[in-house]
């Protein structure tokens, strides 16, 4: 009987640690119903706090902000994410920015636009400098 009590104690401790780490590592914006610090206290102090966290505080599966739903989970729109369900080696690859043709074309358009803008600024600066030189020459001529 003592052996069974030890096993139950270890299982409960593991569950407590799992829930506590889950609360701590969950983003504050994703925590439901209570502030994150309240959930930490509830899980740590209350023996059934871990169950309460899983039922009422833990983010709903597939609703993580900016994340991809886990394999087989549905997103917030109810549809399965295209990359979920694929084994890791069969998952569609995402291109790095320097390999993405759309990104490179957009970068070239931005560069060309910035070059035109810089050229117009330089032309405007030359005109202003020329006007200042003419103004100084006119001032020197009138003062002599």
Residue pairs with C-beta under 8 A, 6 or more apart in sequence:
12 47
15 50
16 43
16 44
16 50
18 50
19 43
19 49
19 50
19 53
19 54
20 40
20 43
20 44
20 50
22 53
22 58
23 31
23 36
23 39
23 40
23 43
23 53
23 57
24 40
26 36
26 58
26 59
27 64
27 65
28 35
28 36
29 65
30 59
30 63
30 64
30 65
31 39
31 57
31 59
32 56
32 57
32 58
32 59
32 60
33 56
33 57
34 42
34 57
39 49
39 53
39 57
42 49
42 52
42 53
42 57
43 49
43 50
43 52
43 53
46 52
61 69
61 70
61 73
62 69
62 70
62 73
62 74
62 75
62 76
62 81
63 75
63 76
68 81
68 83
68 84
69 75
69 80
69 81
69 84
70 84
71 84
71 85
72 80
72 84
72 85
73 80
73 81
73 84
74 80
74 81
75 81
82 92
83 91
83 92
86 92
95 103
97 103
98 104
